[in-house]
């Protein structure tokens, strides 16, 4: 949801919708994640566009649990203006 206003205009975020085999996706437990909550560092800034880039669920750290990677193409938390970032929050810290 890159155009969503979360603390700043067009800061963006990601809607997380859970599902399971045989049931499919369900709104039960649905969450919205943006910068500054759980394991996602930083502060939402205008036009960060978090979620505009593809994201994937995979076991990124080899612990046997799927992790989520989310693109934030115009973030500037750790570098020059609009340098971008990719976030992979710890699953347990934000309920994934």
Short mmCIF file of the C-alpha atoms (twelve columns), coordinates in Angstrom:
data_MODEL
# 
_entry.id   MODEL 
# 
loop_
_atom_site.group_PDB 
_atom_site.id 
_atom_site.type_symbol 
_atom_site.label_atom_id 
_atom_site.label_alt_id 
_atom_site.label_comp_id 
_atom_site.label_asym_id 
_atom_site.label_seq_id 
_atom_site.Cartn_x 
_atom_site.Cartn_y 
_atom_site.Cartn_z 
_atom_site.pdbx_PDB_model_num 
ATOM 1  C CA . UNK A 1  0.000  0.000   0.000  1 
ATOM 2  C CA . UNK A 2  2.601  2.575   -1.087 1 
ATOM 3  C CA . UNK A 3  0.116  5.458   -1.383 1 
ATOM 4  C CA . UNK A 4  -1.308 5.051   2.106  1 
ATOM 5  C CA . UNK A 5  -0.908 7.940   4.551  1 
ATOM 6  C CA . UNK A 6  0.650  6.500   7.714  1 
ATOM 7  C CA . UNK A 7  2.144  9.254   9.846  1 
ATOM 8  C CA . UNK A 8  3.052  11.106  6.637  1 
ATOM 9  C CA . UNK A 9  1.554  11.478  3.161  1 
ATOM 10 C CA . UNK A 10 2.263  8.469   0.921  1 
ATOM 11 C CA . UNK A 11 4.522  6.826   3.511  1 
ATOM 12 C CA . UNK A 12 2.996  3.449   2.704  1 
ATOM 13 C CA . UNK A 13 2.995  0.093   4.424  1 
ATOM 14 C CA . UNK A 14 2.020  -3.522  3.871  1 
ATOM 15 C CA . UNK A 15 -1.261 -5.340  4.500  1 
ATOM 16 C CA . UNK A 16 -0.612 -8.840  5.852  1 
ATOM 17 C CA . UNK A 17 -3.394 -11.346 5.165  1 
ATOM 18 C CA . UNK A 18 -3.020 -14.855 6.573  1 
ATOM 19 C CA . UNK A 19 -4.253 -18.085 5.077  1 
ATOM 20 C CA . UNK A 20 -3.818 -21.806 5.133  1 
ATOM 21 C CA . UNK A 21 -4.093 -24.814 2.878  1 
ATOM 22 C CA . UNK A 22 -7.697 -25.808 2.246  1 
ATOM 23 C CA . UNK A 23 -9.059 -22.549 3.690  1 
ATOM 24 C CA . UNK A 24 -7.324 -19.877 1.642  1 
ATOM 25 C CA . UNK A 25 -6.920 -16.273 2.742  1 
ATOM 26 C CA . UNK A 26 -8.956 -14.916 5.618  1 
ATOM 27 C CA . UNK A 27 -9.356 -11.525 7.270  1 
ATOM 28 C CA . UNK A 28 -8.930 -13.083 10.708 1 
ATOM 29 C CA . UNK A 29 -5.733 -11.665 12.173 1 
ATOM 30 C CA . UNK A 30 -5.117 -9.324  9.242  1 
ATOM 31 C CA . UNK A 31 -2.454 -6.704  10.058 1 
ATOM 32 C CA . UNK A 32 -1.071 -3.491  8.581  1 
ATOM 33 C CA . UNK A 33 2.659  -2.910  9.012  1 
ATOM 34 C CA . UNK A 34 4.536  0.332   8.505  1 
ATOM 35 C CA . UNK A 35 7.812  1.825   9.662  1 
ATOM 36 C CA . UNK A 36 8.210  2.390   13.379 1 
ATOM 37 C CA . UNK A 37 6.281  -0.654  14.601 1 
ATOM 38 C CA . UNK A 38 7.508  -4.036  15.720 1 
ATOM 39 C CA . UNK A 39 10.721 -4.982  13.953 1 
ATOM 40 C CA . UNK A 40 10.478 -2.338  11.226 1 
ATOM 41 C CA . UNK A 41 12.967 0.428   11.943 1 
ATOM 42 C CA . UNK A 42 12.567 4.101   11.234 1 
ATOM 43 C CA . UNK A 43 9.805  6.635   10.970 1 
ATOM 44 C CA . UNK A 44 7.247  6.942   8.177  1 
ATOM 45 C CA . UNK A 45 8.218  9.885   5.973  1 
ATOM 46 C CA . UNK A 46 6.334  11.561  3.142  1 
ATOM 47 C CA . UNK A 47 6.593  9.677   -0.161 1 
ATOM 48 C CA . UNK A 48 8.642  6.734   1.203  1 
ATOM 49 C CA . UNK A 49 6.275  4.422   -0.727 1 
ATOM 50 C CA . UNK A 50 6.810  1.408   1.534  1 
ATOM 51 C CA . UNK A 51 5.359  -1.664  -0.155 1 
ATOM 52 C CA . UNK A 52 5.799  -0.316  -3.700 1 
ATOM 53 C CA . UNK A 53 8.440  -2.921  -4.485 1 
ATOM 54 C CA . UNK A 54 7.841  -6.629  -4.557 1 
ATOM 55 C CA . UNK A 55 8.064  -8.546  -1.342 1 
ATOM 56 C CA . UNK A 56 8.540  -12.205 -0.675 1 
ATOM 57 C CA . UNK A 57 8.082  -14.750 2.072  1 
ATOM 58 C CA . UNK A 58 10.940 -17.207 2.357  1 
ATOM 59 C CA . UNK A 59 13.296 -18.558 4.982  1 
ATOM 60 C CA . UNK A 60 15.853 -15.762 4.621  1 
ATOM 61 C CA . UNK A 61 17.895 -16.532 7.735  1 
ATOM 62 C CA . UNK A 62 17.814 -20.347 7.710  1 
ATOM 63 C CA . UNK A 63 15.846 -20.781 10.950 1 
ATOM 64 C CA . UNK A 64 13.087 -22.896 9.382  1 
ATOM 65 C CA . UNK A 65 10.443 -20.135 9.559  1 
ATOM 66 C CA . UNK A 66 9.401  -17.985 6.618  1 
ATOM 67 C CA . UNK A 67 10.472 -14.345 6.801  1 
ATOM 68 C CA . UNK A 68 8.992  -11.397 4.928  1 
ATOM 69 C CA . UNK A 69 11.035 -8.917  2.878  1 
ATOM 70 C CA . UNK A 70 9.381  -5.602  2.013  1 
ATOM 71 C CA . UNK A 71 10.732 -2.882  -0.272 1 
ATOM 72 C CA . UNK A 72 10.719 0.777   0.734  1 
ATOM 73 C CA . UNK A 73 12.138 2.434   -2.413 1 
ATOM 74 C CA . UNK A 74 12.362 6.066   -1.304 1 
ATOM 75 C CA . UNK A 75 13.335 5.619   2.347  1 
ATOM 76 C CA . UNK A 76 16.254 7.658   3.685  1 
ATOM 77 C CA . UNK A 77 16.686 6.286   7.224  1 
ATOM 78 C CA . UNK A 78 20.209 4.973   6.703  1 
ATOM 79 C CA . UNK A 79 21.532 6.882   3.730  1 
ATOM 80 C CA . UNK A 80 21.070 9.695   1.246  1 
ATOM 81 C CA . UNK A 81 17.592 11.030  0.444  1 
ATOM 82 C CA . UNK A 82 15.509 8.466   -1.480 1 
ATOM 83 C CA . UNK A 83 18.268 5.841   -1.279 1 
ATOM 84 C CA . UNK A 84 15.690 3.157   -0.415 1 
ATOM 85 C CA . UNK A 85 15.627 0.211   1.948  1 
ATOM 86 C CA . UNK A 86 14.453 -3.349  2.263  1 
ATOM 87 C CA . UNK A 87 13.003 -4.548  5.570  1 
ATOM 88 C CA . UNK A 88 12.818 -8.052  6.942  1 
ATOM 89 C CA . UNK A 89 11.349 -7.801  10.446 1 
ATOM 90 C CA . UNK A 90 11.770 -10.596 12.968 1 
ATOM 91 C CA . UNK A 91 8.578  -12.700 12.643 1 
ATOM 92 C CA . UNK A 92 7.860  -12.957 16.361 1 
ATOM 93 C CA . UNK A 93 8.366  -9.230  17.008 1 
ATOM 94 C CA . UNK A 94 5.361  -8.291  14.896 1 
ATOM 95 C CA . UNK A 95 3.297  -11.458 14.917 1 
ATOM 96 C CA . UNK A 96 4.235  -13.081 11.614 1 
# 
